[in-house]
């Protein structure tokens, strides 16, 4: 994913993609000094392998349904739900339905 | 606003409040080591005076419409739009319609 420069004060659309979702890809929305924000697009049945990042993360499900597995348990997020992950926590993601989610990562220097 | 402890891995509802909006108040969703996340509720015509915080901020309009004024210009956010604000940037907020927004603040030590 190419990372856009931060665009302060410029509204960024993060509406549900709806019918367009199946043809969309994950996209970096911006990267600033302290934050990286992306929209993750994951089709039903697809997954991200277990990974971790140094900084804290929020995952905000915009549409569809996804499962975040961490600490041996499954955490299902429906559209309009948000999950907080501490830094350095290994987690995997599985799309239970076609979904997109706003992922906000605190950059740790 | 009382600040809840961070609740890692616990889904938090941030759906539109809809008809309930007029009777809801702004609420802190969680505060972690690096992040403070709240849902701001602002009724049409109400405003937050110009203020600033040390850390970077994202404002994600969940429903309604609001105006963020900064650097002498007005930046209108509709539902499903997100704005990035650098740290220490003075900004004011006016609700153009009854609105709620997810506000994510990076905590600067």
Backbone of each chain as ProteinMPNN parsed JSONL, in Angstrom:
{"seq_chain_A": "XXXXXXXXXXXXXXXXXXXXXXXXXXXXXXXXXXXXXXXXXXXXXXXXXXXXXXXXXXXXXXXXXXXXXXXXXXXXXXXXXXXXXXXXXXXXXXXXXXXXXXXXXXXXX", "coords_chain_A": {"N_chain_A": [[0.841, -1.194, 0.0], [0.649, 2.114, -0.943], [1.661, 4.923, 0.919], [-0.016, 7.779, 1.684], [0.858, 11.219, 2.1], [0.273, 12.954, 5.161], [-2.766, 14.719, 5.334], [-3.644, 17.345, 6.61], [-6.682, 18.692, 7.829], [-8.202, 18.104, 5.619], [-11.105, 16.701, 4.514], [-11.683, 13.209, 4.574], [-13.121, 10.577, 2.857], [-14.807, 7.967, 4.415], [-16.97, 6.398, 4.212], [-19.224, 3.536, 4.061], [-18.343, 1.168, 1.534], [-20.11, -0.356, 0.157], [-21.75, -1.693, -2.656], [-19.462, -1.482, -4.169], [-17.468, -2.65, -2.772], [-16.37, -5.347, -3.257], [-14.589, -4.934, -5.352], [-12.683, -3.286, -4.415], [-9.539, -2.333, -2.865], [-7.451, -2.643, 0.067], [-6.415, 0.434, 1.521], [-4.075, 2.99, 2.224], [-4.809, 5.753, 4.192], [-3.734, 8.032, 5.45], [-0.531, 9.053, 6.723], [0.947, 10.302, 9.524], [2.909, 12.174, 11.865], [2.5, 10.772, 14.244], [0.508, 8.907, 13.742], [-0.902, 6.285, 11.774], [-3.295, 5.741, 9.389], [-5.563, 3.608, 7.911], [-7.771, 2.145, 5.43], [-8.958, -0.961, 5.656], [-9.736, -3.543, 3.472], [-11.428, -6.521, 3.243], [-12.341, -9.56, 1.933], [-15.05, -11.909, 2.349], [-14.093, -14.72, 4.187], [-11.433, -14.371, 3.692], [-8.215, -13.714, 5.178], [-5.961, -12.127, 7.514], [-2.752, -13.021, 8.425], [-1.5, -13.904, 11.699], [-0.128, -11.14, 13.333], [1.77, -8.337, 14.587], [2.055, -5.001, 15.86], [4.145, -2.325, 17.016], [2.803, -0.141, 18.208], [-0.268, 1.076, 19.755], [-3.571, 0.158, 18.601], [-6.613, 0.887, 16.892], [-9.474, -0.741, 15.618], [-12.038, -0.165, 13.503], [-14.963, -1.294, 12.488], [-16.461, -0.733, 9.477], [-18.272, -1.763, 7.683], [-19.88, -4.92, 7.039], [-18.523, -7.876, 8.623], [-16.131, -8.898, 10.925], [-13.536, -10.906, 12.392], [-11.439, -10.697, 15.084], [-8.715, -12.309, 16.24], [-7.102, -12.903, 19.226], [-4.941, -13.447, 21.959], [-5.816, -16.043, 22.177], [-8.537, -15.99, 21.881], [-11.628, -15.219, 20.19], [-12.881, -12.306, 18.693], [-15.586, -10.752, 17.685], [-16.423, -8.282, 15.375], [-18.973, -6.216, 14.392], [-20.495, -4.105, 11.865], [-20.009, -0.729, 12.7], [-18.828, -1.125, 15.106], [-16.067, -0.912, 17.342], [-12.716, -1.779, 18.154], [-10.147, -1.936, 20.553], [-6.682, -2.45, 20.528], [-3.892, -3.269, 22.431], [-0.427, -2.205, 22.106], [2.027, -4.274, 20.464], [0.588, -6.636, 20.6], [-0.014, -9.801, 19.466], [-2.143, -10.57, 16.766], [-4.72, -11.9, 14.714], [-6.759, -11.584, 11.757], [-9.942, -12.306, 10.439], [-12.224, -12.215, 7.799], [-15.619, -12.356, 8.221], [-17.682, -11.733, 6.692], [-17.883, -9.93, 3.595], [-15.97, -7.097, 4.167], [-15.149, -3.78, 5.35], [-12.822, -1.818, 7.161], [-11.773, 0.736, 9.367], [-8.545, 1.327, 10.249], [-6.53, 2.386, 12.787], [-3.37, 3.267, 13.725], [-1.045, 3.816, 16.256], [2.029, 5.289, 15.871], [5.041, 4.113, 16.97], [8.036, 5.396, 18.008]], "CA_chain_A": [[0.0, 0.0, 0.0], [1.338, 3.405, -0.919], [1.237, 5.748, 2.054], [-0.164, 9.19, 1.352], [1.249, 12.164, 3.132], [-0.848, 13.422, 5.975], [-3.463, 15.824, 4.719], [-4.394, 17.983, 7.683], [-7.844, 19.538, 7.54], [-8.874, 17.732, 4.37], [-12.007, 15.588, 4.826], [-11.399, 11.946, 3.89], [-14.335, 9.75, 2.873], [-14.676, 6.606, 4.953], [-18.308, 5.789, 4.153], [-19.24, 2.162, 3.553], [-18.118, 1.058, 0.089], [-21.318, -0.959, -0.399], [-21.609, -2.575, -3.82], [-18.112, -1.371, -4.74], [-16.487, -3.292, -1.892], [-15.612, -6.492, -3.78], [-13.552, -4.556, -6.314], [-11.767, -2.323, -3.791], [-8.392, -2.872, -2.132], [-7.05, -1.881, 1.247], [-5.75, 1.67, 1.097], [-3.576, 3.876, 3.282], [-5.487, 7.051, 4.101], [-2.652, 8.991, 5.686], [0.468, 8.756, 7.746], [1.423, 11.56, 10.087], [4.025, 11.93, 12.784], [2.146, 9.818, 15.302], [-0.588, 8.022, 13.367], [-1.101, 5.767, 10.423], [-4.708, 5.382, 9.285], [-5.842, 2.941, 6.635], [-9.021, 1.415, 5.327], [-8.695, -2.343, 5.294], [-10.83, -4.234, 2.777], [-11.176, -7.966, 3.318], [-13.527, -10.283, 1.454], [-15.493, -13.03, 3.203], [-13.246, -15.899, 4.182], [-10.017, -13.988, 3.614], [-7.674, -13.439, 6.51], [-4.598, -11.622, 7.702], [-2.088, -13.909, 9.372], [-1.186, -13.283, 12.992], [0.946, -10.158, 13.238], [1.707, -7.37, 15.674], [2.751, -3.737, 15.615], [4.586, -1.812, 18.324], [1.896, 0.842, 18.802], [-1.675, 0.742, 19.97], [-4.363, 0.089, 17.366], [-8.059, 0.7, 16.939], [-10.089, -1.283, 14.406], [-13.441, 0.281, 13.488], [-15.63, -1.989, 11.378], [-17.353, 0.196, 8.768], [-19.34, -2.576, 7.056], [-19.574, -6.34, 7.085], [-18.27, -8.452, 9.944], [-14.805, -9.497, 10.955], [-13.163, -11.548, 13.645], [-10.061, -10.447, 15.505], [-8.308, -13.35, 17.191], [-5.95, -12.488, 20.024], [-4.928, -14.089, 23.276], [-6.53, -17.314, 22.118], [-9.992, -15.826, 21.82], [-12.189, -14.622, 19.001], [-13.611, -11.078, 19.031], [-16.318, -10.428, 16.459], [-16.806, -6.88, 15.203], [-19.983, -5.921, 13.376], [-20.436, -2.723, 11.385], [-20.3, 0.237, 13.757], [-18.149, -1.478, 16.364], [-14.651, -0.548, 17.386], [-11.937, -2.601, 19.087], [-8.83, -1.396, 20.898], [-5.632, -3.451, 20.742], [-2.64, -2.725, 22.973], [0.736, -2.407, 21.252], [2.762, -5.544, 20.561], [-0.292, -7.793, 20.821], [-0.218, -10.585, 18.244], [-3.556, -10.753, 16.448], [-5.072, -12.258, 13.341], [-8.068, -11.052, 11.354], [-10.661, -13.092, 9.435], [-13.484, -11.577, 7.378], [-16.779, -13.26, 8.312], [-18.464, -11.29, 5.526], [-17.122, -8.858, 2.945], [-15.958, -6.018, 5.159], [-14.085, -2.785, 5.367], [-12.613, -1.321, 8.522], [-10.81, 1.818, 9.544], [-7.509, 0.87, 11.185], [-5.721, 3.519, 13.245], [-2.199, 2.725, 14.422], [-0.129, 4.799, 16.826], [3.411, 4.978, 15.466], [5.988, 4.16, 18.075], [9.411, 5.646, 17.52]], "C_chain_A": [[0.876, 1.244, 0.0], [0.792, 4.227, 0.237], [1.165, 7.197, 1.604], [0.468, 10.028, 2.457], [0.014, 12.533, 3.949], [-1.462, 14.64, 5.298], [-4.289, 16.508, 5.789], [-5.577, 18.751, 7.123], [-8.511, 19.237, 6.202], [-9.775, 16.534, 4.645], [-11.698, 14.37, 3.954], [-12.664, 11.093, 3.987], [-14.038, 8.355, 3.429], [-16.062, 5.956, 5.075], [-18.176, 4.305, 3.781], [-19.063, 2.172, 2.035], [-19.328, 0.432, -0.604], [-21.015, -1.88, -1.571], [-20.209, -2.557, -4.42], [-17.091, -2.204, -3.974], [-15.7, -4.427, -2.55], [-14.496, -6.117, -4.747], [-12.548, -3.568, -5.716], [-10.644, -3.055, -3.067], [-8.201, -2.068, -0.848], [-6.243, -0.669, 0.796], [-5.286, 2.467, 2.323], [-4.257, 5.218, 3.124], [-4.517, 8.185, 4.4], [-1.695, 8.452, 6.734], [1.002, 10.095, 8.212], [2.593, 11.238, 11.011], [3.71, 10.784, 13.74], [1.128, 8.764, 14.894], [-0.451, 7.497, 11.947], [-2.554, 5.286, 10.375], [-4.957, 4.768, 7.908], [-7.27, 2.394, 6.638], [-8.664, 0.012, 4.821], [-9.929, -2.909, 4.602], [-10.501, -5.721, 2.759], [-12.47, -8.683, 2.916], [-13.794, -11.512, 2.319], [-14.555, -14.225, 3.05], [-11.758, -15.59, 4.096], [-9.513, -13.625, 5.014], [-6.314, -12.77, 6.428], [-3.942, -12.536, 8.715], [-1.757, -13.159, 10.667], [0.023, -12.358, 12.833], [0.822, -9.219, 14.438], [2.442, -6.113, 15.249], [3.1, -3.149, 16.981], [3.539, -0.923, 19.011], [0.489, 0.319, 19.003], [-2.462, 0.881, 18.67], [-5.847, 0.183, 17.726], [-8.515, 0.172, 15.577], [-11.564, -0.94, 14.486], [-14.094, -0.346, 12.264], [-16.661, -1.05, 10.742], [-18.533, -0.559, 8.162], [-18.901, -4.026, 7.089], [-19.288, -6.799, 8.509], [-16.899, -9.107, 9.885], [-14.522, -10.033, 12.344], [-11.694, -11.24, 13.918], [-9.712, -11.493, 16.56], [-7.042, -12.887, 17.903], [-6.075, -13.154, 21.382], [-5.807, -15.335, 23.292], [-8.036, -17.207, 22.038], [-10.375, -15.042, 20.576], [-13.037, -13.414, 19.413], [-14.282, -10.592, 17.754], [-16.733, -8.955, 16.472], [-17.823, -6.773, 14.082], [-19.812, -4.466, 12.931], [-20.814, -1.77, 12.515], [-19.728, -0.146, 15.1], [-16.653, -1.248, 16.222], [-13.949, -1.383, 18.448], [-10.598, -1.916, 19.329], [-7.858, -2.55, 21.136], [-4.399, -2.764, 21.332], [-1.491, -2.948, 21.975], [1.35, -3.778, 21.491], [1.888, -6.762, 20.838], [-0.475, -8.573, 19.511], [-1.711, -10.816, 18.01], [-3.706, -11.135, 14.977], [-6.452, -11.713, 13.039], [-8.658, -11.979, 10.298], [-11.941, -12.333, 9.089], [-14.596, -12.615, 7.427], [-17.79, -12.934, 7.211], [-17.574, -10.266, 4.829], [-17.14, -7.662, 3.894], [-14.914, -4.971, 4.827], [-14.028, -2.202, 6.77], [-11.566, -0.225, 8.49], [-9.82, 1.35, 10.607], [-6.608, 2.055, 11.515], [-4.588, 2.976, 14.104], [-1.374, 3.88, 14.965], [1.294, 4.373, 16.458], [4.322, 5.145, 16.673], [7.387, 4.374, 17.514], [10.387, 4.72, 18.226]], "O_chain_A": [[1.747, 1.397, 0.856], [-0.411, 4.221, 0.497], [2.17, 7.775, 1.19], [0.59, 9.587, 3.6], [-1.121, 12.434, 3.484], [-0.751, 15.485, 4.756], [-5.497, 16.288, 5.878], [-5.482, 19.382, 6.071], [-9.303, 20.041, 5.71], [-9.279, 15.457, 4.976], [-11.48, 14.493, 2.749], [-13.212, 10.91, 5.075], [-13.132, 7.665, 2.963], [-16.29, 5.09, 5.92], [-17.149, 3.877, 3.255], [-19.562, 3.059, 1.342], [-19.553, 0.652, -1.794], [-20.136, -2.737, -1.49], [-19.809, -3.503, -5.1], [-15.984, -2.44, -4.458], [-14.477, -4.472, -2.419], [-13.559, -6.892, -4.943], [-11.668, -3.071, -6.419], [-10.769, -4.225, -2.705], [-8.722, -0.963, -0.704], [-5.491, -0.731, -0.176], [-6.005, 2.595, 3.314], [-4.28, 5.77, 2.024], [-4.485, 9.184, 3.683], [-2.005, 7.542, 7.503], [1.451, 10.917, 7.413], [3.184, 10.16, 10.936], [4.559, 9.934, 14.007], [0.909, 7.809, 15.64], [0.049, 8.178, 11.051], [-2.983, 4.512, 11.231], [-4.602, 5.345, 6.881], [-7.886, 2.206, 7.687], [-8.146, -0.164, 3.719], [-11.045, -2.763, 5.101], [-9.427, -6.125, 2.313], [-13.537, -8.443, 3.48], [-12.887, -12.073, 2.932], [-14.267, -14.676, 1.942], [-10.922, -16.443, 4.393], [-10.289, -13.278, 5.903], [-5.62, -12.84, 5.414], [-4.521, -12.801, 9.769], [-1.742, -11.929, 10.7], [1.052, -12.742, 12.278], [-0.133, -9.311, 15.209], [3.33, -6.149, 14.397], [2.436, -3.436, 17.977], [3.401, -0.945, 20.234], [0.112, -0.735, 18.491], [-2.073, 1.618, 17.764], [-6.285, -0.368, 18.736], [-8.012, 0.583, 14.532], [-12.261, -1.36, 15.409], [-13.799, 0.037, 11.132], [-17.614, -0.629, 11.397], [-19.655, -0.054, 8.133], [-17.71, -4.328, 7.158], [-19.75, -6.192, 9.475], [-16.557, -9.783, 8.915], [-15.171, -9.67, 13.325], [-10.825, -11.493, 13.084], [-10.326, -11.555, 17.625], [-6.048, -12.529, 17.271], [-7.176, -13.389, 21.881], [-6.456, -15.641, 24.293], [-8.74, -18.214, 22.117], [-9.571, -14.311, 19.996], [-13.815, -13.489, 20.364], [-13.62, -10.08, 16.851], [-17.309, -8.457, 17.44], [-17.562, -7.193, 12.954], [-19.074, -3.699, 13.551], [-21.814, -1.976, 13.203], [-20.091, 0.433, 16.123], [-16.072, -1.372, 15.144], [-14.512, -1.66, 19.508], [-9.992, -1.378, 18.402], [-8.17, -3.502, 21.851], [-3.919, -1.776, 20.777], [-1.597, -3.802, 21.095], [1.214, -4.363, 22.566], [2.388, -7.803, 21.264], [-1.037, -8.044, 18.552], [-2.446, -11.203, 18.919], [-2.911, -10.736, 14.125], [-7.224, -11.413, 13.949], [-7.962, -12.392, 9.37], [-12.653, -11.865, 9.977], [-14.522, -13.64, 6.749], [-18.635, -13.756, 6.856], [-16.608, -9.785, 5.421], [-18.201, -7.26, 4.371], [-13.936, -5.233, 4.127], [-15.037, -2.105, 7.468], [-10.618, -0.252, 7.705], [-10.209, 1.017, 11.726], [-6.0, 2.651, 10.626], [-4.832, 2.298, 15.103], [-1.04, 4.812, 14.233], [1.7, 3.238, 16.707], [4.354, 6.199, 17.308], [7.852, 3.624, 16.656], [11.588, 4.77, 17.961]]}, "seq_chain_B": "XXXXXXXXXXXXXXXXXXXXXXXXXXXXXXXXXXXXXXXXXXXXXXXXXXXXXXXXXXXXXXXXXXXXXXXXXXXXXXXXXXXXXXXXXXXXXXXXXXXXXXXXXXXXX", "coords_chain_B": {"N_chain_B": [[-16.674, 14.575, 31.605], [-16.529, 11.253, 32.502], [-13.745, 9.126, 32.418], [-13.36, 6.05, 31.017], [-11.543, 3.087, 31.842], [-9.14, 1.678, 29.591], [-10.354, -0.858, 27.476], [-9.193, -3.441, 26.334], [-9.762, -5.406, 23.447], [-12.493, -5.545, 23.653], [-15.456, -5.18, 22.044], [-16.749, -2.006, 21.123], [-19.631, -0.124, 20.811], [-20.21, 2.107, 18.205], [-22.109, 2.962, 16.53], [-24.372, 5.048, 14.584], [-26.399, 7.216, 16.577], [-28.909, 7.988, 15.968], [-32.374, 8.441, 16.403], [-32.067, 8.66, 19.106], [-30.143, 10.508, 19.545], [-30.587, 13.327, 20.319], [-30.968, 13.147, 23.074], [-28.658, 12.214, 24.112], [-25.341, 12.4, 25.571], [-21.965, 13.662, 25.177], [-19.382, 11.23, 25.411], [-16.723, 9.541, 27.006], [-14.941, 6.948, 25.532], [-12.719, 5.248, 25.792], [-9.542, 5.352, 27.497], [-6.222, 4.941, 26.93], [-2.755, 4.007, 27.115], [-1.623, 5.547, 25.066], [-3.718, 6.689, 23.681], [-6.795, 8.523, 23.556], [-10.159, 8.073, 23.27], [-13.241, 9.275, 22.262], [-16.829, 9.72, 22.056], [-18.235, 12.39, 20.628], [-21.055, 14.353, 21.135], [-23.081, 16.677, 19.637], [-25.461, 19.139, 19.423], [-27.437, 20.656, 16.791], [-26.285, 23.844, 15.955], [-24.935, 24.187, 18.301], [-21.699, 24.652, 19.837], [-18.132, 24.089, 20.192], [-15.785, 25.946, 21.879], [-12.831, 27.55, 20.543], [-10.003, 25.527, 20.867], [-7.144, 23.547, 21.823], [-5.086, 20.616, 21.646], [-2.203, 18.806, 22.798], [-1.519, 16.516, 21.296], [-1.906, 14.7, 18.149], [-5.017, 14.508, 16.333], [-7.925, 12.745, 15.273], [-11.045, 13.327, 13.757], [-14.015, 11.794, 13.287], [-16.861, 11.926, 11.614], [-19.851, 10.585, 12.538], [-22.569, 10.813, 12.237], [-24.879, 13.272, 11.039], [-23.73, 16.668, 10.654], [-20.846, 18.623, 10.794], [-18.751, 21.425, 11.509], [-15.406, 22.185, 11.351], [-13.346, 24.624, 12.404], [-10.309, 26.021, 11.587], [-7.121, 27.498, 11.336], [-8.206, 29.764, 10.21], [-10.064, 28.904, 8.378], [-12.974, 27.086, 7.27], [-14.026, 23.768, 7.708], [-15.98, 21.406, 6.54], [-17.53, 18.528, 7.748], [-19.231, 15.714, 6.756], [-21.439, 12.956, 7.551], [-19.576, 10.0, 7.808], [-17.192, 11.007, 7.063], [-13.795, 11.881, 7.697], [-11.41, 13.733, 9.556], [-8.1, 14.92, 9.878], [-6.163, 16.361, 12.411], [-3.294, 18.16, 13.143], [-1.142, 18.091, 16.071], [-1.472, 20.519, 18.709], [-2.9, 22.386, 17.248], [-4.982, 25.085, 17.131], [-8.49, 24.871, 17.208], [-11.97, 25.144, 16.444], [-15.303, 23.887, 16.9], [-18.41, 23.523, 15.283], [-21.732, 22.445, 15.321], [-23.514, 21.703, 12.485], [-25.727, 20.323, 12.032], [-27.668, 18.158, 14.132], [-25.293, 16.083, 15.544], [-22.984, 13.299, 15.832], [-19.682, 12.314, 16.638], [-16.673, 10.462, 16.314], [-13.913, 10.917, 18.223], [-10.511, 10.799, 18.21], [-7.658, 10.956, 20.067], [-4.216, 11.422, 20.215], [-2.221, 10.834, 22.943], [0.102, 12.935, 24.32], [3.016, 12.688, 26.055]], "CA_chain_B": [[-16.825, 13.194, 31.123], [-15.737, 10.236, 33.179], [-12.911, 8.379, 31.473], [-13.291, 4.624, 31.314], [-10.275, 2.432, 31.569], [-9.075, 1.01, 28.293], [-10.931, -2.19, 27.508], [-8.675, -4.114, 25.149], [-10.445, -6.567, 22.872], [-13.935, -5.55, 23.928], [-16.083, -4.326, 21.036], [-17.441, -0.814, 21.615], [-20.581, 0.34, 19.796], [-20.111, 3.504, 17.778], [-23.124, 3.171, 15.495], [-25.146, 6.288, 14.719], [-27.373, 7.189, 17.671], [-30.228, 8.149, 15.342], [-33.412, 9.168, 17.146], [-31.638, 8.859, 20.505], [-29.075, 11.51, 19.617], [-30.851, 14.558, 21.083], [-30.951, 12.945, 24.526], [-27.366, 11.651, 24.504], [-24.258, 13.335, 25.88], [-20.629, 13.216, 24.801], [-18.958, 10.188, 26.337], [-15.392, 8.973, 26.806], [-15.056, 5.516, 25.256], [-11.619, 4.675, 26.579], [-8.26, 6.047, 27.545], [-5.16, 3.943, 27.069], [-1.47, 4.67, 27.325], [-1.314, 6.499, 23.991], [-4.916, 7.171, 22.988], [-8.062, 8.793, 24.225], [-11.191, 8.004, 22.238], [-14.546, 9.665, 22.802], [-17.873, 10.083, 21.095], [-18.726, 13.736, 20.873], [-22.428, 14.598, 20.684], [-23.271, 18.124, 19.59], [-26.734, 19.428, 18.746], [-27.377, 21.713, 15.774], [-26.094, 25.204, 16.441], [-24.035, 24.222, 19.463], [-20.305, 24.716, 19.41], [-17.038, 24.007, 21.15], [-14.92, 27.098, 21.636], [-11.495, 27.221, 20.028], [-9.141, 24.875, 21.853], [-6.101, 22.746, 21.192], [-4.5, 19.567, 22.494], [-0.826, 18.613, 22.331], [-1.361, 15.398, 20.366], [-2.676, 14.659, 16.913], [-6.439, 14.192, 16.535], [-8.815, 12.519, 14.133], [-12.478, 13.515, 14.02], [-14.749, 10.978, 12.315], [-18.29, 12.257, 11.762], [-20.665, 9.363, 12.462], [-23.904, 11.192, 11.746], [-25.071, 14.714, 11.063], [-22.761, 17.477, 9.921], [-20.189, 19.567, 11.692], [-17.763, 22.314, 10.891], [-14.189, 22.378, 12.14], [-12.68, 25.848, 11.961], [-8.904, 26.054, 11.981], [-6.3, 28.289, 10.405], [-9.039, 30.768, 9.55], [-10.936, 28.326, 7.357], [-14.033, 26.208, 7.728], [-13.869, 22.441, 7.103], [-17.242, 20.739, 6.846], [-17.498, 17.064, 7.763], [-20.514, 15.018, 6.713], [-21.382, 11.593, 8.093], [-18.707, 9.136, 7.021], [-15.943, 11.694, 6.706], [-12.804, 11.932, 8.771], [-10.464, 14.851, 9.418], [-6.893, 14.819, 10.697], [-5.653, 17.636, 12.925], [-1.99, 18.074, 13.803], [-1.128, 18.493, 17.475], [-1.305, 21.944, 19.036], [-3.58, 23.269, 16.294], [-6.238, 25.616, 17.673], [-9.634, 24.604, 16.333], [-13.302, 25.203, 17.035], [-16.247, 22.965, 16.257], [-19.819, 23.937, 15.307], [-22.636, 21.44, 14.736], [-24.397, 22.26, 11.449], [-26.94, 19.538, 12.261], [-27.398, 17.275, 15.266], [-24.242, 15.178, 15.047], [-22.048, 12.644, 16.74], [-18.398, 12.068, 15.969], [-15.664, 9.728, 17.052], [-12.721, 11.763, 18.327], [-9.364, 10.007, 18.656], [-6.584, 11.894, 20.419], [-2.959, 10.823, 20.654], [-1.791, 11.463, 24.192], [1.508, 13.304, 24.32], [3.548, 12.748, 27.429]], "C_chain_B": [[-15.955, 12.262, 31.95], [-14.973, 9.437, 32.118], [-12.882, 6.916, 31.904], [-11.851, 4.156, 31.17], [-10.322, 1.846, 30.165], [-9.606, -0.402, 28.454], [-10.433, -2.938, 26.276], [-9.594, -5.252, 24.73], [-11.927, -6.65, 23.199], [-14.615, -4.626, 22.919], [-16.892, -3.192, 21.684], [-18.361, -0.33, 20.5], [-20.376, 1.816, 19.486], [-21.037, 3.76, 16.58], [-23.741, 4.57, 15.639], [-26.177, 6.136, 15.849], [-28.788, 7.364, 17.139], [-31.175, 8.955, 16.216], [-33.009, 9.451, 18.591], [-30.675, 10.037, 20.656], [-29.403, 12.714, 20.498], [-30.789, 14.375, 22.599], [-29.622, 12.365, 25.009], [-26.347, 12.76, 24.777], [-22.953, 12.806, 25.287], [-20.142, 12.239, 25.856], [-17.549, 9.723, 25.976], [-15.551, 7.481, 26.581], [-13.927, 4.75, 25.935], [-10.407, 5.59, 26.537], [-7.218, 4.983, 27.797], [-3.862, 4.694, 27.315], [-1.273, 5.805, 26.313], [-2.529, 7.15, 23.359], [-6.03, 7.522, 23.957], [-9.108, 8.846, 23.118], [-12.541, 8.343, 22.868], [-15.554, 9.796, 21.674], [-18.414, 11.435, 21.514], [-20.143, 13.834, 20.329], [-22.66, 16.102, 20.744], [-24.551, 18.398, 18.801], [-26.592, 20.635, 17.821], [-27.255, 23.095, 16.406], [-25.182, 25.312, 17.639], [-22.591, 24.203, 18.979], [-19.354, 24.436, 20.562], [-16.125, 25.188, 20.861], [-13.55, 26.642, 21.136], [-10.627, 26.658, 21.157], [-8.063, 24.106, 21.097], [-5.622, 21.692, 22.18], [-3.109, 19.282, 21.939], [-0.705, 17.559, 21.231], [-2.205, 15.533, 19.115], [-4.087, 14.134, 17.195], [-7.045, 13.739, 15.209], [-10.249, 12.717, 14.618], [-13.222, 12.782, 12.91], [-16.23, 11.235, 12.545], [-19.115, 10.987, 11.533], [-22.043, 9.666, 11.893], [-24.026, 12.703, 11.867], [-23.974, 15.421, 10.283], [-22.152, 18.47, 10.888], [-19.128, 20.337, 10.926], [-16.594, 22.457, 11.851], [-13.484, 23.61, 11.578], [-11.261, 25.855, 12.5], [-8.142, 26.817, 10.924], [-7.174, 29.231, 9.581], [-9.975, 30.226, 8.493], [-11.878, 27.312, 7.989], [-13.899, 24.874, 6.979], [-15.089, 21.626, 7.492], [-17.082, 19.224, 6.72], [-18.918, 16.536, 7.747], [-20.334, 13.633, 7.315], [-20.501, 10.739, 7.187], [-17.458, 9.845, 6.519], [-15.081, 11.886, 7.941], [-11.816, 13.061, 8.489], [-9.285, 14.6, 10.344], [-6.455, 16.211, 11.119], [-4.278, 17.405, 13.547], [-2.098, 18.488, 15.274], [-0.972, 20.007, 17.599], [-1.978, 22.9, 18.056], [-4.891, 23.782, 16.906], [-7.378, 25.376, 16.692], [-10.925, 24.736, 17.133], [-14.213, 24.265, 16.274], [-17.654, 23.545, 16.382], [-20.649, 22.813, 14.683], [-23.566, 22.126, 13.751], [-25.739, 21.534, 11.456], [-26.644, 18.724, 13.521], [-26.369, 16.25, 14.794], [-23.565, 14.43, 16.192], [-20.81, 12.296, 15.945], [-17.477, 11.317, 16.909], [-14.4, 10.581, 17.049], [-11.599, 10.933, 18.938], [-8.191, 10.958, 18.868], [-5.348, 11.102, 20.83], [-2.498, 11.565, 21.893], [-0.28, 11.71, 24.11], [1.983, 13.399, 25.755], [4.408, 13.996, 27.595]], "O_chain_B": [[-14.751, 12.486, 32.07], [-15.51, 9.121, 31.056], [-12.44, 6.585, 33.004], [-11.051, 4.766, 30.461], [-11.39, 1.559, 29.625], [-9.336, -1.064, 29.456], [-11.156, -3.061, 25.287], [-10.134, -5.97, 25.572], [-12.546, -7.703, 23.041], [-14.378, -3.418, 22.934], [-17.616, -3.401, 22.658], [-17.918, -0.147, 19.366], [-20.368, 2.661, 20.381], [-20.791, 4.634, 15.749], [-23.638, 5.193, 16.696], [-26.747, 5.062, 16.044], [-29.754, 6.943, 17.775], [-30.817, 10.024, 16.71], [-33.539, 10.364, 19.224], [-30.425, 10.504, 21.767], [-28.591, 13.092, 21.342], [-30.581, 15.343, 23.329], [-29.476, 12.058, 26.193], [-26.47, 13.885, 24.291], [-22.858, 11.629, 24.938], [-20.44, 12.388, 27.041], [-17.221, 9.535, 24.804], [-16.229, 6.81, 27.36], [-14.159, 3.726, 26.577], [-10.271, 6.462, 25.678], [-7.314, 4.215, 28.754], [-3.869, 5.87, 27.677], [-0.812, 6.89, 26.668], [-2.38, 8.083, 22.57], [-6.188, 6.913, 25.015], [-8.952, 9.581, 22.143], [-12.928, 7.762, 23.882], [-15.198, 9.959, 20.507], [-18.971, 11.599, 22.599], [-20.403, 13.442, 19.191], [-22.458, 16.725, 21.786], [-24.705, 17.95, 17.664], [-25.751, 21.51, 18.032], [-28.036, 23.46, 17.285], [-24.704, 26.399, 17.965], [-22.303, 23.791, 17.856], [-19.715, 24.531, 21.735], [-15.735, 25.403, 19.713], [-13.172, 25.481, 21.297], [-10.533, 27.231, 22.242], [-8.085, 24.033, 19.869], [-5.741, 21.858, 23.394], [-2.857, 19.489, 20.752], [0.125, 17.696, 20.332], [-3.101, 16.373, 19.037], [-4.315, 13.414, 18.167], [-6.721, 14.28, 14.152], [-10.611, 12.329, 15.729], [-13.075, 13.111, 11.733], [-16.789, 10.81, 13.556], [-19.071, 10.396, 10.455], [-22.61, 8.862, 11.154], [-23.362, 13.33, 12.693], [-23.37, 14.853, 9.373], [-22.849, 19.081, 11.698], [-18.683, 19.939, 9.849], [-16.772, 22.805, 13.018], [-13.078, 23.628, 10.416], [-11.034, 25.713, 13.701], [-8.492, 26.778, 9.744], [-6.911, 29.464, 8.401], [-10.616, 30.997, 7.78], [-11.627, 26.767, 9.065], [-13.685, 24.856, 5.767], [-15.218, 21.202, 8.641], [-16.57, 18.714, 5.724], [-19.72, 16.868, 8.619], [-19.21, 13.193, 7.559], [-20.652, 10.747, 5.965], [-16.752, 9.334, 5.65], [-15.57, 12.032, 9.061], [-11.439, 13.309, 7.344], [-9.459, 14.122, 11.465], [-6.381, 17.127, 10.299], [-4.129, 16.529, 14.399], [-3.05, 19.164, 15.663], [-0.421, 20.673, 16.722], [-1.664, 24.09, 18.033], [-5.803, 22.997, 17.168], [-7.25, 25.644, 15.498], [-10.963, 24.472, 18.335], [-13.928, 23.893, 15.136], [-18.048, 24.003, 17.454], [-20.293, 22.293, 13.626], [-24.319, 23.025, 14.125], [-26.744, 22.043, 10.962], [-25.488, 18.614, 13.928], [-26.557, 15.617, 13.755], [-23.573, 14.864, 17.344], [-20.872, 12.02, 14.747], [-17.497, 11.509, 18.125], [-13.882, 10.926, 15.987], [-11.727, 10.427, 20.053], [-7.786, 11.674, 17.952], [-5.422, 10.22, 21.686], [-2.398, 12.792, 21.887], [0.501, 10.792, 23.859], [1.401, 14.118, 26.566], [4.949, 14.234, 28.674]]}, "name": "protein", "num_of_chains": 2, "seq": "XXXXXXXXXXXXXXXXXXXXXXXXXXXXXXXXXXXXXXXXXXXXXXXXXXXXXXXXXXXXXXXXXXXXXXXXXXXXXXXXXXXXXXXXXXXXXXXXXXXXXXXXXXXXXXXXXXXXXXXXXXXXXXXXXXXXXXXXXXXXXXXXXXXXXXXXXXXXXXXXXXXXXXXXXXXXXXXXXXXXXXXXXXXXXXXXXXXXXXXXXXXXXXXXXXXXXXXXXX"}
